[in-house]
Amino acid sequence: MMRAAVLTAPGRFEIREVPRPAVGPRDALIRVTRTGICGTDLHMFHGAYAADSLPLIPGHEFCGVIEDLGAEVASLTQGQTVVADINIGCGTCFWCRRNEVLNCPDMAQLGISRDGAFADYVALPARLVIPAPENAAPELLALVEPVACVVRAARKAGAGIGQSAVVLGAGPVGNLHVQMLRLCGVAPIIVADLSQDRCRMALEAGADAAVSDPALLQARVLEMTGGRGADLVIESVGSPRLYTEAFRLIRKGGHVAFFGLTGPEAAVEVNILDTILRENSLKGSVAGMGEDMHEALVLLTHGRFRTDAFTRASYPLDRIQEAFESFAARPRDLKTQIVIGPG
């Protein structure tokens, strides 16, 4: 048996004793040390996402130590410190071969569509487990999955040297987008958020400008891009209004990156003729997978991200309800981590 935080209904966690996951011949059993609270977890907690999956053990931003291995696993050893790709596809279909696992017909996500890592142990296919440097701090390793998400988003958006970008939203993922774009050589980087605190934090993370008044945003973007508009706009909130705004902020030939999750019925009107004549583009991106995870691990363990605001807030597993309920009241804590076991 093991401890687990089960989300039994929106807004309600229960700490339960549940069976330890079974380990198949090609699986790894990981003793969890830390698990971060993701925006997706918060959406689930508030009943806005994956409500049909409940009751469920959420949690997917995790690190841990290998406890046990299936008989056919030869690439890993017990006691290794690891992180893991939480996107579980078949591994052989057209989409899996292209590192587009979320489109696999058999895809499942740890902590979203199957039990996850707000628990003492988690099991998953060993091919998805990634060894980490032994001296890496657990609080850093628990950030690999969210950083992988912005690695993938930057790649899919084609972010590059000297391009201009706007990030709509300066919350946890918006802040990571800013840092990722800076690593890609993007300049200038303009952030928009209603919170002045989070605007200041985005500036500290490397943004060139931050705008908290929506009425001033378009003029500021035009001012900083020679009157053209931005090469790239990333929506990181999940607001249809902001997605619509994104198309007003890009230049002719610019790109809108769809990232922030909305409800299933949300839609944005796009002027077809204008999009054609301006040769604008859009592309969706939601999760890091495959090589994105490996690259995120390298970037974090080599100090390429500022992580203080992501690692200072932590709660033990038995206080997970408090951690979720108090998050909105702690705007300067960009991430909250649940401490589950020793590193």
N, C-alpha and C positions, 0 to 999 in steps of 0.2 A: 504493500500500500504506500501511498504518498500523499502529501498535502497538495491541494490545488485550489485556486480561486475560480469558482464557477460563476459565470454571469448567467443567473437563472432567469432574469427578465430585465428589460431596460431599467437602469438605475439601481440594480440590486446584485451585489456579489455575495456569495456564501463560501466560506473556507470549509472545504470538505476533505475527508479521507477517501481517496478513490484508488482504483487499481493502477499500479505502475504499468506504463505502456509495454506491450509485448514487443519483442525484438525478433524480426524476421531474419532470414539468413543473409540478406544484403543490407541490413539496417544498422544504425548506430543508436545507442541509448546515451543521452547526454544528461549529466547532472547540471541543472541550471544554476548559474551564479547570479546573473542580473538580467532583468528584462525591462526595456524601456516602454513607456506608454506612448503609443503612436496616435496621431490624429484619427486614424481609422478606429482604434480602440475607443476613443472618446465618442466618435459617431455611433459605434455599437452600443456604448453605455447609455447614450441619450436616445436610443431607439431609431436613429436615422439611417442605419446601415446594417444589413445582414441580420435583421431581426428574426428571419425564418430559420437561422442557424442555432438559435438558443433552445435549451441551455448549452453553453459552450465554455471551455477554458480558453480565453483569448490570450494574446501575447505572441509577438513574432520578432521583436527587436531584441534578440537575446545572445548571450554567450554562455559558455559552460565548459565542462570537462567530460571527456568520454568515460562513461562508466562501464559499458559493455558493448560488444560487437557481435554481429551475426557471423556464423561459421564461414561464410564465403567472403568476408571483408579482409583484405590483406593490405590495404593502403593506409590504414589508420592504426593507432595503438591506444590501449587503455591509458588514461591519465593525461592525454593530450588536451591542451587548451584549444577550444575551437569556437568558430561561429558557423552559421549555416544559411544557405539559400533556402528560403521558406516556400518557394514556388515549386510544387511537386507535379511535374508532368510525366508523360509516359517515357520520355527520353529518346524516342525514335521517330516520331511523326514529323511531318513537314515543318510545323511551327517550332517544335523542340530543337530540331536541327539548326534552325535560324536564330536561336536564342530569343524566341517569342513565345515563351512557355505559357504565358497567360492565355494564349489562344488555343492551347492544346485541348482537344475535346475531353480529355480525362484529367484536366488540371484541378488540383486542390491547393489551398494555401493554409499553411500552419497558422493556427490562431484566428482564422477567419472562416474557413469552411470545414476545418477539422481542429481537434483540440490542440492548444498551443502551449506557450512557455510561461504562463503565470502559474507554475507548478514546479515541484521538486525535480521532475524528470520529463524529458520529451524524447520521442523516438521519431526518426525519419530516415529515408534512404541514405546510406553512407556516401553515395556519389555527390550528395549535396553538402557534405560537411567539409569545412575549410579550416585546416590547422592555422593557428595564430601564434605569433611570437610568445614564448613562455613568460617574458617579463612585461607583457602588455597589460595595462590596468583593466579590470573588468568593466569599469564605467566607460572606458574608451571603446572597448570591443562591442559593447551593447549599442554603439552608434553606427556600426558598420552597415546594417541594413538600411537605415534612413539615408545615410550618405550614398549608398549604392543607388537609391532612387534618384538623387539629383545628378549623379554621374551619368545615369542612363538618359535623363531628361536633357542634359546639356549635349550629349552625343546626338540624340535624335533631332534636336533643334538645330544642330550644326553650329553651335556657339564657337566663335573663333576670335583670333587676335584682331583688336581694333574695332570690333563690332559694338554697336550700342544696344543696351537692353534695359527693359523695364520689368521689374518684379512686382506683381500686384499681390500684396500681403507680406508682412514682415514677421509672421509667426515663426514657429520652429522650422518648418520646411522652407519658408521664404528666406529666412536667414541662411540656411544651408545653400539655397540656390545662389544667393549673393556670393558666398564664399567659393562655390564651384565656378561661377562665371568669372570671378576674379582670377582663379587659377588658369582658366582658359584664355586669359588675356583680353577679356571683354572690357570695353571702356567707351563711354561712361556707363555706369550702372546706376539706375534710378529706381528707388523703391517707393511704393505708396502703401500707406497703412493709416487707419484712423487713430491708432495709438501712438502718441508722441514718444512714449517709453520705447516701444518697439522700433520706431523710426530711429531713435538714438542708437539702439543696439545694432541696427542694420548699418549705420554709419561706422560704428566701431568694428563691424565685421568686414568692412571694405567697400560699402556703397559710396558712390560719389555724391549722391543727393538723395534726400528722403522728403517726401511730401505727405503731410497729414490732412491737408484740406483738398478734397476731391475736386473742388472748383478750380484749383490752381494747377492740377496735374498736367493737362494737355499743354498748356502754355509753357510749363517747365520742361517738358519733354522736347517740344519744338525748339526752345531756346538752347538746349544742350545738344541738339542733333542738327544744327544748321538749318532748321526749319523743315527738315525732311520727315521727321518721325523716327521711331526706333527700328533698328534692324530686327529685333526680337522682343516679344512680350511674353512673359510667363505668368499665367494665372495660377496662383498657389492657394487660393482660398476655397474655391468651389461655389462661386456666386455667379448665376447667369448674368446679372447686371455687370459684373466685372469682365466676364467673357465678352460681352457686347462692347464694353469700353476698350478692351484690348485691340479690337479692330480699328478703333479711332486713333490709336496711338502708334501703329506701325506705319512705316514709310511704304511707298510704292515698291513692290517686290519684297516686302517684309514678311515675317513669320510669326504666327501665334502658337505658342505651346500650351496645349490643353493638359493641365496637371491636377488642379484642385477637383476633388470629388463632389458631385452634386447628387441630388435625388434622381431616381430613375426616370422621372417624367420631365426633368428640366431640359429646356431647349433654348437655342440661341438663333435668332434670325440672321442670316448672312446674305448680303446683297450679291447675288450671283454675278451680275454683269460687272459690278465694281471689282469683285475679286478676280474675275477673268482679265479685265483690262489692266488692272494694277499688278497682275501676276503675283498676288499674295498667296500664302500657303498656311496650312495648319496641320498639326500632328499631335496625337495623344501619347502620353507616357504616364505610367502609374507606379511601377515598381521596378527595383533593381533585381537582376537575376543573372546567373551565369558569371561571365567575366566581370560584369559590373561590381559584383561582390568582392572579387579578388582585388580589383583596382581601388575600391573604397577602403579595403583593409590596408593596402599599401599607403594610401594618402593619409589615413588617420595615424598609423603607427610611425609615420615620418613627420608628423607635426604640421601637416598642411592645412588643418582646420583649427579654428579657435573653438574650444569646447567647454569653457568654464560655465557658460549659461545653460549648457545641456547636461551637466554632470553634478551640479551642486545640490540638487533636490533628490532625496531618496527616502523611501519608506519600506519597512519590512512587509512581507507578504500579508500578515494578518491585519495590516492597516490599509489594504488596497482600496477599500471603499472610501476612506478619508482622502487618499491620494487622488482619486478621480474627482471627488466632490469639491476639493479645494483648488484644483488646477486653475480654474478661471480667475481665482482671487490672487494668483501668484504670477502676474504677467511677465516678471523679469526672469522667471524660471522657464526657459524655453523647452525643457524636457524634464520629466520626472521618471526616475528609475525605481523599480521594485527590487530590493535586495532579497534574494531567495536562499542562496547558499554561499559558503566560503569559496573564494577564488583560488 
